[in-house]
Amino acid sequence: MYDPVQLRTFLTVAQTLSFTQAAGRLGVRQSTVSQHVRRLEEATGRPLFVRDTHSVELTEDGEALLGFARTILEAHERAAAFFAGTRLRGRLRFGASEDFVLTRLPEILEGFRHEHPEVDLELSVELSGTLHERLDAGRLDLVLAKRRGPGDERGRLVWRDRMVWIGAEGLRVDPERPVPLIVFPPPGITRARALEVLEREGRAWRIACTSGSLSGLIAAARAGLGVMAHTRGLIPPGLVRVGGLPELGPVEFALLQGRRPTAAAGALAAAVLAGGDRLSRPA
């Protein structure tokens, strides 16, 4: 009833929220993406996306199909790997952004370890800016991190969202006083975006808290020390969006391979892309 090719297209659109970006990632025409989605909608008898000229959003039925699609594709890929008889070996140095600490990334890594037990996986969790530097220096084989900004098209797009200001419930930012910021240290990409946006709008700011760990930033925000820029889909419990501040714009997360791509890196990249919807919401 459900074609794996069409399901993979559906997951890609759900992750990128763009038919154009999905087509680019899959290496097909946009009309092909539209056709696959239309056929799935005919098979389910339900609309899966709400779309206009400016945005694409999942419907409730589209959200429901995410889990089914992922399960079907995982079973399909396990069968293909079993009968292919290939066994990957060696060391894989994988770097993941702090943003994914509280998501379901561990489930994806667990599945990879189960499928490829002879791959020695080394995980580094760092700021996106640090991961880019380590990849460029040849110290990582695969990175899942924020893109550096507009115009950065390196790697394969995994997920697109928007950045928002968040803080403790009831927190109000006084427009007459400097904005109290809770930020990662340099070279944090989120930090750079927050400062750039405030300075462009002429808003005064001060650093209320700096921490190299996401848990430290969340604790400071829950304590009401200030506001932090964060991905809209990953707002931690106990924190809410804060209004009255300049728009932070979109954010893109991408997979980037090192200078010498390996089969193990390619296999993990495929697993992350297939399960990308798990990364767009907290665990």
PyRosetta script that sets phi, psi and omega in degrees:
from pyrosetta import init, pose_from_sequence

init()
pose = pose_from_sequence("MYDPVQLRTFLTVAQTLSFTQAAGRLGVRQSTVSQHVRRLEEATGRPLFVRDTHSVELTEDGEALLGFARTILEAHERAAAFFAGTRLRGRLRFGASEDFVLTRLPEILEGFRHEHPEVDLELSVELSGTLHERLDAGRLDLVLAKRRGPGDERGRLVWRDRMVWIGAEGLRVDPERPVPLIVFPPPGITRARALEVLEREGRAWRIACTSGSLSGLIAAARAGLGVMAHTRGLIPPGLVRVGGLPELGPVEFALLQGRRPTAAAGALAAAVLAGGDRLSRPA")
pose.set_psi(1, -39.4)
pose.set_omega(1, -177.1)
pose.set_phi(2, -115.9)
pose.set_psi(2, 115.4)
pose.set_omega(2, -178.2)
pose.set_phi(3, -73.7)
pose.set_psi(3, 125.8)
pose.set_omega(3, 179.7)
pose.set_phi(4, -56.4)
pose.set_psi(4, -35.0)
pose.set_omega(4, 179.3)
pose.set_phi(5, -64.1)
pose.set_psi(5, -43.3)
pose.set_omega(5, 179.1)
pose.set_phi(6, -67.7)
pose.set_psi(6, -37.7)
pose.set_omega(6, 178.5)
pose.set_phi(7, -65.5)
pose.set_psi(7, -39.4)
pose.set_omega(7, 178.5)
pose.set_phi(8, -64.9)
pose.set_psi(8, -39.0)
pose.set_omega(8, 176.1)
pose.set_phi(9, -62.7)
pose.set_psi(9, -44.8)
pose.set_omega(9, 178.9)
pose.set_phi(10, -58.3)
pose.set_psi(10, -46.6)
pose.set_omega(10, 179.3)
pose.set_phi(11, -62.3)
pose.set_psi(11, -38.6)
pose.set_omega(11, -179.4)
pose.set_phi(12, -65.7)
pose.set_psi(12, -41.7)
pose.set_omega(12, 176.6)
pose.set_phi(13, -64.9)
pose.set_psi(13, -40.9)
pose.set_omega(13, 180.0)
pose.set_phi(14, -62.6)
pose.set_psi(14, -34.5)
pose.set_omega(14, -179.1)
pose.set_phi(15, -77.2)
pose.set_psi(15, -39.5)
pose.set_omega(15, -175.4)
pose.set_phi(16, -93.6)
pose.set_psi(16, -18.3)
pose.set_omega(16, -175.5)
pose.set_phi(17, 52.3)
pose.set_psi(17, 40.4)
pose.set_omega(17, -179.7)
pose.set_phi(18, -158.6)
pose.set_psi(18, 123.8)
pose.set_omega(18, 176.3)
pose.set_phi(19, -67.9)
pose.set_psi(19, -34.8)
pose.set_omega(19, 179.9)
pose.set_phi(20, -67.1)
pose.set_psi(20, -47.8)
pose.set_omega(20, 179.5)
pose.set_phi(21, -64.9)
pose.set_psi(21, -38.2)
pose.set_omega(21, 178.6)
pose.set_phi(22, -62.5)
pose.set_psi(22, -42.0)
pose.set_omega(22, 178.4)
pose.set_phi(23, -61.2)
pose.set_psi(23, -42.7)
pose.set_omega(23, 179.3)
pose.set_phi(24, -63.1)
pose.set_psi(24, -41.3)
pose.set_omega(24, -178.5)
pose.set_phi(25, -69.7)
pose.set_psi(25, -34.3)
pose.set_omega(25, -178.0)
pose.set_phi(26, -87.4)
pose.set_psi(26, -13.0)
pose.set_omega(26, -179.7)
pose.set_phi(27, 73.1)
pose.set_psi(27, 34.1)
pose.set_omega(27, 178.5)
pose.set_phi(28, -129.4)
pose.set_psi(28, 174.4)
pose.set_omega(28, 177.9)
pose.set_phi(29, -78.3)
pose.set_psi(29, 154.7)
pose.set_omega(29, 178.5)
pose.set_phi(30, -61.5)
pose.set_psi(30, -34.1)
pose.set_omega(30, 178.8)
pose.set_phi(31, -63.7)
pose.set_psi(31, -32.0)
pose.set_omega(31, 177.6)
pose.set_phi(32, -68.3)
pose.set_psi(32, -41.3)
pose.set_omega(32, 177.0)
pose.set_phi(33, -59.8)
pose.set_psi(33, -47.4)
pose.set_omega(33, 179.6)
pose.set_phi(34, -60.4)
pose.set_psi(34, -39.7)
pose.set_omega(34, -179.9)
pose.set_phi(35, -65.3)
pose.set_psi(35, -43.4)
pose.set_omega(35, 179.1)
pose.set_phi(36, -61.9)
pose.set_psi(36, -44.5)
pose.set_omega(36, 179.7)
pose.set_phi(37, -64.7)
pose.set_psi(37, -41.8)
pose.set_omega(37, 179.7)
pose.set_phi(38, -61.7)
pose.set_psi(38, -40.8)
pose.set_omega(38, 179.8)
pose.set_phi(39, -67.5)
pose.set_psi(39, -36.1)
pose.set_omega(39, 175.6)
pose.set_phi(40, -66.1)
pose.set_psi(40, -40.6)
pose.set_omega(40, 178.3)
pose.set_phi(41, -64.6)
pose.set_psi(41, -34.7)
pose.set_omega(41, 176.2)
pose.set_phi(42, -68.7)
pose.set_psi(42, -39.1)
pose.set_omega(42, -178.7)
pose.set_phi(43, -68.1)
pose.set_psi(43, -39.1)
pose.set_omega(43, -179.3)
pose.set_phi(44, -84.0)
pose.set_psi(44, -24.2)
pose.set_omega(44, -175.7)
pose.set_phi(45, 74.7)
pose.set_psi(45, 18.7)
pose.set_omega(45, -177.8)
pose.set_phi(46, -136.1)
pose.set_psi(46, 146.6)
pose.set_omega(46, 171.0)
pose.set_phi(47, -71.6)
pose.set_psi(47, 135.8)
pose.set_omega(47, -177.0)
pose.set_phi(48, -103.4)
pose.set_psi(48, -23.9)
pose.set_omega(48, 179.7)
pose.set_phi(49, -134.1)
pose.set_psi(49, 148.3)
pose.set_omega(49, 166.9)
pose.set_phi(50, -105.6)
pose.set_psi(50, 119.9)
pose.set_omega(50, -174.9)
pose.set_phi(51, -139.3)
pose.set_psi(51, 146.3)
pose.set_omega(51, 172.4)
pose.set_phi(52, -138.0)
pose.set_psi(52, -163.5)
pose.set_omega(52, -176.2)
pose.set_phi(53, -72.3)
pose.set_psi(53, -13.0)
pose.set_omega(53, -174.2)
pose.set_phi(54, -115.4)
pose.set_psi(54, -22.0)
pose.set_omega(54, -173.4)
pose.set_phi(55, -150.5)
pose.set_psi(55, 159.9)
pose.set_omega(55, 175.1)
pose.set_phi(56, -133.1)
pose.set_psi(56, 127.5)
pose.set_omega(56, 179.5)
pose.set_phi(57, -135.7)
pose.set_psi(57, 147.1)
pose.set_omega(57, 176.1)
pose.set_phi(58, -73.0)
pose.set_psi(58, 142.4)
pose.set_omega(58, 169.5)
pose.set_phi(59, -82.7)
pose.set_psi(59, 175.7)
pose.set_omega(59, 176.5)
pose.set_phi(60, -61.8)
pose.set_psi(60, -39.4)
pose.set_omega(60, 177.5)
pose.set_phi(61, -67.7)
pose.set_psi(61, -34.0)
pose.set_omega(61, 175.2)
pose.set_phi(62, -63.8)
pose.set_psi(62, -42.4)
pose.set_omega(62, 176.0)
pose.set_phi(63, -59.4)
pose.set_psi(63, -41.7)
pose.set_omega(63, -179.6)
pose.set_phi(64, -64.4)
pose.set_psi(64, -37.1)
pose.set_omega(64, -177.9)
pose.set_phi(65, -70.1)
pose.set_psi(65, -22.8)
pose.set_omega(65, -178.5)
pose.set_phi(66, -53.0)
pose.set_psi(66, -51.4)
pose.set_omega(66, -177.6)
pose.set_phi(67, -63.4)
pose.set_psi(67, -42.9)
pose.set_omega(67, 179.2)
pose.set_phi(68, -63.7)
pose.set_psi(68, -43.0)
pose.set_omega(68, -178.2)
pose.set_phi(69, -62.5)
pose.set_psi(69, -43.7)
pose.set_omega(69, -179.5)
pose.set_phi(70, -63.2)
pose.set_psi(70, -42.8)
pose.set_omega(70, -179.6)
pose.set_phi(71, -63.0)
pose.set_psi(71, -44.6)
pose.set_omega(71, 179.5)
pose.set_phi(72, -61.9)
pose.set_psi(72, -44.9)
pose.set_omega(72, -177.5)
pose.set_phi(73, -68.9)
pose.set_psi(73, -37.1)
pose.set_omega(73, 178.5)
pose.set_phi(74, -63.9)
pose.set_psi(74, -41.6)
pose.set_omega(74, 177.6)
pose.set_phi(75, -64.3)
pose.set_psi(75, -40.6)
pose.set_omega(75, 178.7)
pose.set_phi(76, -61.6)
pose.set_psi(76, -44.1)
pose.set_omega(76, -178.1)
pose.set_phi(77, -71.3)
pose.set_psi(77, -34.7)
pose.set_omega(77, 176.9)
pose.set_phi(78, -64.6)
pose.set_psi(78, -42.4)
pose.set_omega(78, 178.8)
pose.set_phi(79, -63.2)
pose.set_psi(79, -43.4)
pose.set_omega(79, -179.7)
pose.set_phi(80, -62.8)
pose.set_psi(80, -42.8)
pose.set_omega(80, -179.6)
pose.set_phi(81, -65.9)
pose.set_psi(81, -38.9)
pose.set_omega(81, -179.0)
pose.set_phi(82, -62.6)
pose.set_psi(82, -47.8)
pose.set_omega(82, -175.2)
pose.set_phi(83, -79.6)
pose.set_psi(83, -19.0)
pose.set_omega(83, 175.0)
pose.set_phi(84, -71.7)
pose.set_psi(84, -28.7)
pose.set_omega(84, 175.6)
pose.set_phi(85, 71.7)
pose.set_psi(85, 18.1)
pose.set_omega(85, -179.6)
pose.set_phi(86, -89.5)
pose.set_psi(86, 140.6)
pose.set_omega(86, 177.7)
pose.set_phi(87, -125.1)
pose.set_psi(87, 122.1)
pose.set_omega(87, 179.7)
pose.set_phi(88, -87.2)
pose.set_psi(88, 144.7)
pose.set_omega(88, 178.7)
pose.set_phi(89, -138.0)
pose.set_psi(89, 166.5)
pose.set_omega(89, 174.6)
pose.set_phi(90, 109.6)
pose.set_psi(90, -173.1)
pose.set_omega(90, -177.6)
pose.set_phi(91, -102.0)
pose.set_psi(91, 138.0)
pose.set_omega(91, 177.4)
pose.set_phi(92, -127.7)
pose.set_psi(92, 117.5)
pose.set_omega(92, -179.7)
pose.set_phi(93, -98.4)
pose.set_psi(93, 107.2)
pose.set_omega(93, -174.3)
pose.set_phi(94, -112.3)
pose.set_psi(94, 129.7)
pose.set_omega(94, 178.2)
pose.set_phi(95, -113.3)
pose.set_psi(95, 132.2)
pose.set_omega(95, 180.0)
pose.set_phi(96, -125.5)
pose.set_psi(96, 141.4)
pose.set_omega(96, 179.1)
pose.set_phi(97, -64.8)
pose.set_psi(97, 151.1)
pose.set_omega(97, 174.9)
pose.set_phi(98, -54.0)
pose.set_psi(98, -27.9)
pose.set_omega(98, -177.8)
pose.set_phi(99, -56.6)
pose.set_psi(99, -26.7)
pose.set_omega(99, -172.8)
pose.set_phi(100, -97.1)
pose.set_psi(100, 6.2)
pose.set_omega(100, -179.3)
pose.set_phi(101, -59.8)
pose.set_psi(101, -39.0)
pose.set_omega(101, -174.3)
pose.set_phi(102, -100.7)
pose.set_psi(102, 13.7)
pose.set_omega(102, 178.4)
pose.set_phi(103, -99.2)
pose.set_psi(103, -166.0)
pose.set_omega(103, -179.4)
pose.set_phi(104, -97.0)
pose.set_psi(104, 25.0)
pose.set_omega(104, 175.0)
pose.set_phi(105, -55.6)
pose.set_psi(105, -39.2)
pose.set_omega(105, 178.7)
pose.set_phi(106, -55.4)
pose.set_psi(106, -32.0)
pose.set_omega(106, 178.1)
pose.set_phi(107, -65.4)
pose.set_psi(107, -39.7)
pose.set_omega(107, 178.8)
pose.set_phi(108, -65.6)
pose.set_psi(108, -43.1)
pose.set_omega(108, 179.5)
pose.set_phi(109, -66.6)
pose.set_psi(109, -36.9)
pose.set_omega(109, 177.7)
pose.set_phi(110, -62.9)
pose.set_psi(110, -43.7)
pose.set_omega(110, 178.1)
pose.set_phi(111, -62.5)
pose.set_psi(111, -39.6)
pose.set_omega(111, 178.5)
pose.set_phi(112, -63.6)
pose.set_psi(112, -43.7)
pose.set_omega(112, -179.9)
pose.set_phi(113, -63.2)
pose.set_psi(113, -36.4)
pose.set_omega(113, 179.1)
pose.set_phi(114, -67.1)
pose.set_psi(114, -40.6)
pose.set_omega(114, -178.4)
pose.set_phi(115, -75.8)
pose.set_psi(115, -29.5)
pose.set_omega(115, -175.3)
pose.set_phi(116, -131.6)
pose.set_psi(116, 68.3)
pose.set_omega(116, -174.5)
pose.set_phi(117, -65.6)
pose.set_psi(117, -17.3)
pose.set_omega(117, -178.1)
pose.set_phi(118, -93.1)
pose.set_psi(118, 4.9)
pose.set_omega(118, 173.7)
pose.set_phi(119, -91.8)
pose.set_psi(119, 124.9)
pose.set_omega(119, 178.3)
pose.set_phi(120, -85.5)
pose.set_psi(120, 98.9)
pose.set_omega(120, -175.1)
pose.set_phi(121, -89.1)
pose.set_psi(121, 123.9)
pose.set_omega(121, 176.3)
pose.set_phi(122, -111.8)
pose.set_psi(122, 119.7)
pose.set_omega(122, -176.0)
pose.set_phi(123, -105.3)
pose.set_psi(123, 130.4)
pose.set_omega(123, 173.6)
pose.set_phi(124, -119.6)
pose.set_psi(124, 127.4)
pose.set_omega(124, 177.0)
pose.set_phi(125, -110.4)
pose.set_psi(125, 115.3)
pose.set_omega(125, -174.2)
pose.set_phi(126, -143.6)
pose.set_psi(126, 176.0)
pose.set_omega(126, 169.4)
pose.set_phi(127, -64.6)
pose.set_psi(127, 148.9)
pose.set_omega(127, -179.3)
pose.set_phi(128, -57.0)
pose.set_psi(128, -42.5)
pose.set_omega(128, -179.9)
pose.set_phi(129, -60.6)
pose.set_psi(129, -40.6)
pose.set_omega(129, 178.1)
pose.set_phi(130, -65.8)
pose.set_psi(130, -39.8)
pose.set_omega(130, 179.4)
pose.set_phi(131, -63.5)
pose.set_psi(131, -41.1)
pose.set_omega(131, 176.9)
pose.set_phi(132, -59.6)
pose.set_psi(132, -42.5)
pose.set_omega(132, -179.4)
pose.set_phi(133, -64.7)
pose.set_psi(133, -42.6)
pose.set_omega(133, -178.7)
pose.set_phi(134, -68.7)
pose.set_psi(134, -36.0)
pose.set_omega(134, 177.4)
pose.set_phi(135, -65.5)
pose.set_psi(135, -44.7)
pose.set_omega(135, -179.9)
pose.set_phi(136, -63.2)
pose.set_psi(136, -28.8)
pose.set_omega(136, -179.9)
pose.set_phi(137, -85.5)
pose.set_psi(137, 0.2)
pose.set_omega(137, 179.1)
pose.set_phi(138, 79.9)
pose.set_psi(138, 17.7)
pose.set_omega(138, -177.2)
pose.set_phi(139, -97.8)
pose.set_psi(139, -1.5)
pose.set_omega(139, 174.8)
pose.set_phi(140, -136.6)
pose.set_psi(140, 152.4)
pose.set_omega(140, -180.0)
pose.set_phi(141, -99.3)
pose.set_psi(141, -28.2)
pose.set_omega(141, -177.0)
pose.set_phi(142, -151.1)
pose.set_psi(142, 138.0)
pose.set_omega(142, -177.5)
pose.set_phi(143, -133.0)
pose.set_psi(143, 137.0)
pose.set_omega(143, 171.7)
pose.set_phi(144, -115.9)
pose.set_psi(144, 108.1)
pose.set_omega(144, -171.7)
pose.set_phi(145, -155.5)
pose.set_psi(145, 169.9)
pose.set_omega(145, 173.7)
pose.set_phi(146, -65.8)
pose.set_psi(146, 144.6)
pose.set_omega(146, 167.6)
pose.set_phi(147, -71.4)
pose.set_psi(147, 154.1)
pose.set_omega(147, -171.8)
pose.set_phi(148, -70.1)
pose.set_psi(148, -20.9)
pose.set_omega(148, 178.3)
pose.set_phi(149, 157.1)
pose.set_psi(149, -173.7)
pose.set_omega(149, 179.5)
pose.set_phi(150, -55.0)
pose.set_psi(150, 135.4)
pose.set_omega(150, -179.9)
pose.set_phi(151, 92.3)
pose.set_psi(151, -14.1)
pose.set_omega(151, 177.9)
pose.set_phi(152, -83.5)
pose.set_psi(152, 110.4)
pose.set_omega(152, -178.5)
pose.set_phi(153, -117.5)
pose.set_psi(153, 19.2)
pose.set_omega(153, 178.6)
pose.set_phi(154, -66.5)
pose.set_psi(154, 148.3)
pose.set_omega(154, 174.0)
pose.set_phi(155, 77.1)
pose.set_psi(155, -174.1)
pose.set_omega(155, -178.9)
pose.set_phi(156, -106.5)
pose.set_psi(156, 123.6)
pose.set_omega(156, -178.8)
pose.set_phi(157, -63.1)
pose.set_psi(157, 128.1)
pose.set_omega(157, 178.5)
pose.set_phi(158, -101.6)
pose.set_psi(158, -42.2)
pose.set_omega(158, -170.6)
pose.set_phi(159, -161.6)
pose.set_psi(159, 137.6)
pose.set_omega(159, 176.5)
pose.set_phi(160, -118.6)
pose.set_psi(160, 141.3)
pose.set_omega(160, 177.8)
pose.set_phi(161, -150.7)
pose.set_psi(161, -168.3)
pose.set_omega(161, 174.7)
pose.set_phi(162, -119.6)
pose.set_psi(162, 152.8)
pose.set_omega(162, 174.6)
pose.set_phi(163, -95.2)
pose.set_psi(163, 143.1)
pose.set_omega(163, -179.4)
pose.set_phi(164, -136.2)
pose.set_psi(164, 163.8)
pose.set_omega(164, 174.6)
pose.set_phi(165, -89.0)
pose.set_psi(165, 133.8)
pose.set_omega(165, 178.1)
pose.set_phi(166, -131.7)
pose.set_psi(166, 158.8)
pose.set_omega(166, 179.0)
pose.set_phi(167, -168.3)
pose.set_psi(167, -173.9)
pose.set_omega(167, 179.4)
pose.set_phi(168, -67.0)
pose.set_psi(168, 148.6)
pose.set_omega(168, 178.7)
pose.set_phi(169, -60.9)
pose.set_psi(169, 132.6)
pose.set_omega(169, -179.1)
pose.set_phi(170, 91.4)
pose.set_psi(170, -8.1)
pose.set_omega(170, 179.3)
pose.set_phi(171, -68.9)
pose.set_psi(171, 133.8)
pose.set_omega(171, 176.8)
pose.set_phi(172, -124.0)
pose.set_psi(172, 135.7)
pose.set_omega(172, 179.5)
pose.set_phi(173, -95.2)
pose.set_psi(173, 120.6)
pose.set_omega(173, 179.5)
pose.set_phi(174, -72.8)
pose.set_psi(174, 117.5)
pose.set_omega(174, -177.7)
pose.set_phi(175, -66.1)
pose.set_psi(175, -15.4)
pose.set_omega(175, -179.1)
pose.set_phi(176, -91.8)
pose.set_psi(176, -3.9)
pose.set_omega(176, -177.4)
pose.set_phi(177, -123.0)
pose.set_psi(177, 158.4)
pose.set_omega(177, 178.4)
pose.set_phi(178, -58.5)
pose.set_psi(178, 142.1)
pose.set_omega(178, 179.6)
pose.set_phi(179, -70.5)
pose.set_psi(179, 122.6)
pose.set_omega(179, 178.4)
pose.set_phi(180, -78.8)
pose.set_psi(180, 117.0)
pose.set_omega(180, -173.5)
pose.set_phi(181, -104.9)
pose.set_psi(181, 140.6)
pose.set_omega(181, 172.2)
pose.set_phi(182, -113.0)
pose.set_psi(182, 115.4)
pose.set_omega(182, -168.2)
pose.set_phi(183, -141.2)
pose.set_psi(183, 157.7)
pose.set_omega(183, 168.1)
pose.set_phi(184, -72.8)
pose.set_psi(184, 158.7)
pose.set_omega(184, 173.1)
pose.set_phi(185, -75.1)
pose.set_psi(185, 166.6)
pose.set_omega(185, 173.1)
pose.set_phi(186, -59.2)
pose.set_psi(186, 148.1)
pose.set_omega(186, 5.2)
pose.set_phi(187, -95.8)
pose.set_psi(187, 44.0)
pose.set_omega(187, -177.2)
pose.set_phi(188, -56.2)
pose.set_psi(188, 127.3)
pose.set_omega(188, -179.4)
pose.set_phi(189, -69.8)
pose.set_psi(189, -38.7)
pose.set_omega(189, 177.8)
pose.set_phi(190, -63.9)
pose.set_psi(190, -41.8)
pose.set_omega(190, 177.9)
pose.set_phi(191, -59.2)
pose.set_psi(191, -48.1)
pose.set_omega(191, -178.1)
pose.set_phi(192, -61.0)
pose.set_psi(192, -39.8)
pose.set_omega(192, 179.6)
pose.set_phi(193, -64.2)
pose.set_psi(193, -45.0)
pose.set_omega(193, -178.2)
pose.set_phi(194, -60.8)
pose.set_psi(194, -46.7)
pose.set_omega(194, -178.6)
pose.set_phi(195, -66.6)
pose.set_psi(195, -41.0)
pose.set_omega(195, -179.2)
pose.set_phi(196, -61.6)
pose.set_psi(196, -44.7)
pose.set_omega(196, -177.7)
pose.set_phi(197, -65.8)
pose.set_psi(197, -44.1)
pose.set_omega(197, -179.3)
pose.set_phi(198, -65.7)
pose.set_psi(198, -42.6)
pose.set_omega(198, -179.3)
pose.set_phi(199, -67.3)
pose.set_psi(199, -36.6)
pose.set_omega(199, 178.3)
pose.set_phi(200, -63.9)
pose.set_psi(200, -33.7)
pose.set_omega(200, 179.9)
pose.set_phi(201, -88.8)
pose.set_psi(201, -0.3)
pose.set_omega(201, 179.4)
pose.set_phi(202, 73.2)
pose.set_psi(202, 23.5)
pose.set_omega(202, 179.3)
pose.set_phi(203, -91.4)
pose.set_psi(203, 129.2)
pose.set_omega(203, 175.8)
pose.set_phi(204, -70.7)
pose.set_psi(204, 150.1)
pose.set_omega(204, 179.8)
pose.set_phi(205, -146.4)
pose.set_psi(205, 162.6)
pose.set_omega(205, 173.7)
pose.set_phi(206, -144.0)
pose.set_psi(206, 150.8)
pose.set_omega(206, 178.7)
pose.set_phi(207, -86.0)
pose.set_psi(207, 113.2)
pose.set_omega(207, 179.5)
pose.set_phi(208, -89.6)
pose.set_psi(208, -28.0)
pose.set_omega(208, -179.8)
pose.set_phi(209, -158.8)
pose.set_psi(209, 138.6)
pose.set_omega(209, 173.2)
pose.set_phi(210, -126.2)
pose.set_psi(210, 132.8)
pose.set_omega(210, 177.6)
pose.set_phi(211, -148.6)
pose.set_psi(211, 143.3)
pose.set_omega(211, 177.8)
pose.set_phi(212, -84.6)
pose.set_psi(212, -2.8)
pose.set_omega(212, 179.8)
pose.set_phi(213, -119.1)
pose.set_psi(213, 144.4)
pose.set_omega(213, 179.1)
pose.set_phi(214, -64.4)
pose.set_psi(214, -37.2)
pose.set_omega(214, 179.7)
pose.set_phi(215, -62.7)
pose.set_psi(215, -35.8)
pose.set_omega(215, 177.3)
pose.set_phi(216, -66.1)
pose.set_psi(216, -41.5)
pose.set_omega(216, 178.3)
pose.set_phi(217, -65.2)
pose.set_psi(217, -41.7)
pose.set_omega(217, -179.3)
pose.set_phi(218, -63.9)
pose.set_psi(218, -41.7)
pose.set_omega(218, 179.0)
pose.set_phi(219, -61.5)
pose.set_psi(219, -42.4)
pose.set_omega(219, 179.5)
pose.set_phi(220, -65.2)
pose.set_psi(220, -40.5)
pose.set_omega(220, 179.7)
pose.set_phi(221, -66.7)
pose.set_psi(221, -40.7)
pose.set_omega(221, 178.7)
pose.set_phi(222, -65.0)
pose.set_psi(222, -28.3)
pose.set_omega(222, 178.6)
pose.set_phi(223, -78.5)
pose.set_psi(223, -5.0)
pose.set_omega(223, 177.8)
pose.set_phi(224, 81.8)
pose.set_psi(224, 21.2)
pose.set_omega(224, -177.3)
pose.set_phi(225, -73.3)
pose.set_psi(225, -20.5)
pose.set_omega(225, -178.5)
pose.set_phi(226, 168.1)
pose.set_psi(226, -158.7)
pose.set_omega(226, -179.0)
pose.set_phi(227, -116.7)
pose.set_psi(227, 155.5)
pose.set_omega(227, 177.1)
pose.set_phi(228, -135.7)
pose.set_psi(228, 149.4)
pose.set_omega(228, 174.7)
pose.set_phi(229, -83.8)
pose.set_psi(229, 135.0)
pose.set_omega(229, -175.0)
pose.set_phi(230, -152.9)
pose.set_psi(230, 158.4)
pose.set_omega(230, 178.0)
pose.set_phi(231, -69.8)
pose.set_psi(231, 132.5)
pose.set_omega(231, -173.8)
pose.set_phi(232, -57.3)
pose.set_psi(232, -40.8)
pose.set_omega(232, -175.9)
pose.set_phi(233, -78.2)
pose.set_psi(233, -5.9)
pose.set_omega(233, -175.0)
pose.set_phi(234, -121.5)
pose.set_psi(234, 30.0)
pose.set_omega(234, -179.5)
pose.set_phi(235, -64.5)
pose.set_psi(235, 123.2)
pose.set_omega(235, -177.1)
pose.set_phi(236, -70.1)
pose.set_psi(236, 155.6)
pose.set_omega(236, 175.9)
pose.set_phi(237, -57.4)
pose.set_psi(237, 142.0)
pose.set_omega(237, 178.8)
pose.set_phi(238, 89.7)
pose.set_psi(238, -3.5)
pose.set_omega(238, 178.9)
pose.set_phi(239, -124.2)
pose.set_psi(239, 150.9)
pose.set_omega(239, -177.1)
pose.set_phi(240, -136.1)
pose.set_psi(240, 165.9)
pose.set_omega(240, 177.0)
pose.set_phi(241, -69.2)
pose.set_psi(241, 144.0)
pose.set_omega(241, -180.0)
pose.set_phi(242, -115.8)
pose.set_psi(242, 128.8)
pose.set_omega(242, -178.7)
pose.set_phi(243, -94.6)
pose.set_psi(243, -179.6)
pose.set_omega(243, 176.5)
pose.set_phi(244, 82.7)
pose.set_psi(244, 12.3)
pose.set_omega(244, -179.1)
pose.set_phi(245, -125.6)
pose.set_psi(245, 158.7)
pose.set_omega(245, -177.8)
pose.set_phi(246, -60.6)
pose.set_psi(246, 149.3)
pose.set_omega(246, 177.0)
pose.set_phi(247, -63.5)
pose.set_psi(247, 139.2)
pose.set_omega(247, -178.3)
pose.set_phi(248, -93.7)
pose.set_psi(248, -17.2)
pose.set_omega(248, 176.5)
pose.set_phi(249, 85.2)
pose.set_psi(249, -174.9)
pose.set_omega(249, -175.5)
pose.set_phi(250, -78.8)
pose.set_psi(250, 163.4)
pose.set_omega(250, 174.6)
pose.set_phi(251, -138.4)
pose.set_psi(251, 141.3)
pose.set_omega(251, -179.8)
pose.set_phi(252, -124.7)
pose.set_psi(252, 137.4)
pose.set_omega(252, 176.1)
pose.set_phi(253, -110.0)
pose.set_psi(253, 133.8)
pose.set_omega(253, -174.5)
pose.set_phi(254, -135.1)
pose.set_psi(254, 158.2)
pose.set_omega(254, 172.7)
pose.set_phi(255, -101.1)
pose.set_psi(255, 128.0)
pose.set_omega(255, 179.4)
pose.set_phi(256, -125.6)
pose.set_psi(256, 131.7)
pose.set_omega(256, 177.2)
pose.set_phi(257, -98.2)
pose.set_psi(257, 156.3)
pose.set_omega(257, -179.4)
pose.set_phi(258, -71.8)
pose.set_psi(258, -177.4)
pose.set_omega(258, -176.1)
pose.set_phi(259, -65.5)
pose.set_psi(259, -26.1)
pose.set_omega(259, 179.8)
pose.set_phi(260, -120.1)
pose.set_psi(260, 85.0)
pose.set_omega(260, -178.4)
pose.set_phi(261, -58.2)
pose.set_psi(261, 140.9)
pose.set_omega(261, 179.1)
pose.set_phi(262, -120.6)
pose.set_psi(262, 163.3)
pose.set_omega(262, 178.4)
pose.set_phi(263, -63.4)
pose.set_psi(263, -37.2)
pose.set_omega(263, 180.0)
pose.set_phi(264, -66.0)
pose.set_psi(264, -41.4)
pose.set_omega(264, 177.7)
pose.set_phi(265, -63.9)
pose.set_psi(265, -39.9)
pose.set_omega(265, 178.4)
pose.set_phi(266, -64.7)
pose.set_psi(266, -38.1)
pose.set_omega(266, -179.8)
pose.set_phi(267, -68.4)
pose.set_psi(267, -41.3)
pose.set_omega(267, 178.8)
pose.set_phi(268, -69.4)
pose.set_psi(268, -37.8)
pose.set_omega(268, 176.8)
pose.set_phi(269, -59.6)
pose.set_psi(269, -42.3)
pose.set_omega(269, 178.5)
pose.set_phi(270, -63.3)
pose.set_psi(270, -38.8)
pose.set_omega(270, 179.4)
pose.set_phi(271, -66.5)
pose.set_psi(271, -40.4)
pose.set_omega(271, 179.5)
pose.set_phi(272, -67.5)
pose.set_psi(272, -42.8)
pose.set_omega(272, 179.3)
pose.set_phi(273, -63.9)
pose.set_psi(273, -39.8)
pose.set_omega(273, -179.9)
pose.set_phi(274, -67.4)
pose.set_psi(274, -33.1)
pose.set_omega(274, -178.4)
pose.set_phi(275, -105.7)
pose.set_psi(275, 23.7)
pose.set_omega(275, -174.4)
pose.set_phi(276, -59.0)
pose.set_psi(276, -28.2)
pose.set_omega(276, 179.9)
pose.set_phi(277, -65.9)
pose.set_psi(277, -22.3)
pose.set_omega(277, 177.2)
pose.set_phi(278, -68.7)
pose.set_psi(278, -21.7)
pose.set_omega(278, -176.4)
pose.set_phi(279, -86.9)
pose.set_psi(279, -11.3)
pose.set_omega(279, -174.1)
pose.set_phi(280, -93.1)
pose.set_psi(280, 12.2)
pose.set_omega(280, 177.7)
pose.set_phi(281, -153.8)
pose.set_psi(281, 148.8)
pose.set_omega(281, -179.7)
pose.set_phi(282, -62.5)
pose.set_psi(282, 155.2)
pose.set_omega(282, 178.4)
pose.set_phi(283, -68.2)
pose.dump_pdb("model.pdb")
